[in-house]
Amino acid sequence: MNRMKRGQTFLALVFLIGGVVILIGLTLVFLANTFVDTGYGYQASIQAEAVAASGARDALLLLGRISGASLPGSYTVPVGSSTATVTITQNSPSTGLITVLSTATVSNRARKISVVAAIDASTGQVSVISWQATQ
């Protein structure tokens, strides 16, 4: 009878130690997965912001080259393997100003750049009034 109790005690101890080992293993797997996802998400976010900024810069170059009557409403700018969608709105937020909104998405991380600019009618020089990056 004493031998049977020791066997039951040993079996209970094995289950307890096994459960703790499994719990620690699952916790480590969860933490590793979270760290990898966070790092990758940050990298994708930075890349999306860079692509959106490239689209905004392209629009500012376009504003300096063509007249206001022939400005496109919206267009896309390929940047590497990603694409920025650029929208140009004239007389926004007020008369004489132009708003450029550039949006890019990389791996479900979207970033927007909003630029308000003015164009000097006599010289054609583009002046950036505000540059805002948003999520």
C-alpha positions in Angstrom: 0.0 0.0 0.0 2.9 2.4 0.8 4.4 1.7 -2.6 1.1 2.7 -4.3 0.9 6.0 -2.5 4.4 6.8 -3.5 3.5 6.1 -7.1 0.5 8.3 -6.9 2.5 11.1 -5.3 5.2 10.8 -8.0 2.6 10.9 -10.8 0.9 14.0 -9.3 4.4 15.6 -9.1 5.1 14.8 -12.7 1.8 16.3 -13.8 2.5 19.4 -11.7 6.0 19.9 -13.1 4.8 19.2 -16.6 2.1 21.8 -16.3 4.5 24.4 -15.1 6.9 23.7 -17.9 4.1 23.9 -20.5 2.9 27.2 -18.9 6.4 28.7 -19.0 6.9 27.5 -22.6 3.6 29.0 -23.8 4.4 32.3 -22.0 7.8 32.5 -23.8 6.2 31.7 -27.2 3.6 34.5 -26.6 6.2 37.0 -25.6 8.5 36.2 -28.5 5.6 36.5 -30.9 4.5 39.9 -29.4 8.1 41.3 -29.6 8.5 40.2 -33.3 5.0 41.6 -34.2 5.8 44.9 -32.5 9.1 45.3 -34.2 7.7 44.5 -37.6 4.7 46.8 -37.1 7.0 49.7 -36.2 9.1 49.0 -39.3 6.0 48.9 -41.5 4.7 52.1 -39.9 8.0 54.0 -40.6 8.0 52.7 -44.2 4.4 53.8 -44.7 5.2 57.3 -43.5 8.2 57.5 -45.8 6.1 56.4 -48.8 3.4 59.0 -47.9 6.1 61.7 -47.5 7.5 60.8 -51.0 4.0 61.2 -52.4 3.6 64.6 -50.8 7.0 65.7 -52.1 6.0 64.5 -55.6 2.9 66.6 -55.4 4.9 69.7 -54.4 7.2 69.2 -57.3 4.2 68.9 -59.6 2.7 72.1 -58.2 5.8 74.0 -59.2 5.8 72.6 -62.7 2.2 72.9 -63.9 -0.5 75.6 -63.7 -3.4 75.4 -61.3 -6.0 74.7 -64.1 -4.3 71.4 -65.1 -3.7 70.0 -61.6 -4.9 66.4 -61.2 -7.5 65.7 -58.5 -5.7 62.6 -57.4 -3.1 60.2 -58.6 -0.8 57.4 -57.4 3.0 57.5 -56.9 4.8 54.2 -56.9 7.6 54.1 -54.3 9.5 50.8 -54.4 7.0 48.0 -53.8 4.5 50.4 -52.2 2.2 53.1 -53.5 1.2 56.5 -52.2 -2.2 57.9 -53.1 -2.1 61.7 -53.5 -5.0 64.0 -53.6 -4.6 67.7 -54.5 -7.4 70.1 -53.5 -7.3 73.8 -54.7 -8.5 76.7 -52.6 -8.5 74.6 -49.5 -8.5 75.4 -46.5 -8.9 79.0 -47.9 -8.7 80.8 -51.2 -5.3 80.7 -52.8 -4.0 77.7 -50.8 -3.6 74.2 -51.9 -4.0 71.1 -49.7 -2.1 67.9 -50.6 -3.1 64.7 -48.9 -0.8 61.7 -49.4 -1.8 58.3 -48.0 0.2 55.1 -47.9 -0.4 51.7 -46.4 2.3 49.1 -45.7 1.2 45.8 -44.0 -2.0 47.2 -42.6 -0.1 50.2 -41.2 -1.6 53.4 -42.8 0.0 56.8 -42.6 -1.1 60.2 -44.0 0.8 63.3 -44.8 -1.2 66.5 -45.1 0.5 69.6 -46.6 -0.9 73.1 -47.1 1.0 75.1 -49.7 0.7 78.4 -51.5 2.0 79.2 -55.0 3.3 82.7 -55.8 1.4 83.7 -59.0 4.3 85.8 -60.4 7.3 83.4 -59.7 5.5 80.1 -59.5 7.4 79.4 -56.3 5.7 76.8 -54.0 5.8 77.7 -50.2 4.9 75.1 -47.7 2.7 76.5 -44.9 2.2 73.4 -42.9 3.3 69.7 -43.0 1.5 67.2 -40.7 1.9 63.5 -40.4 -1.0 61.5 -39.0 -2.0 57.9 -38.6 
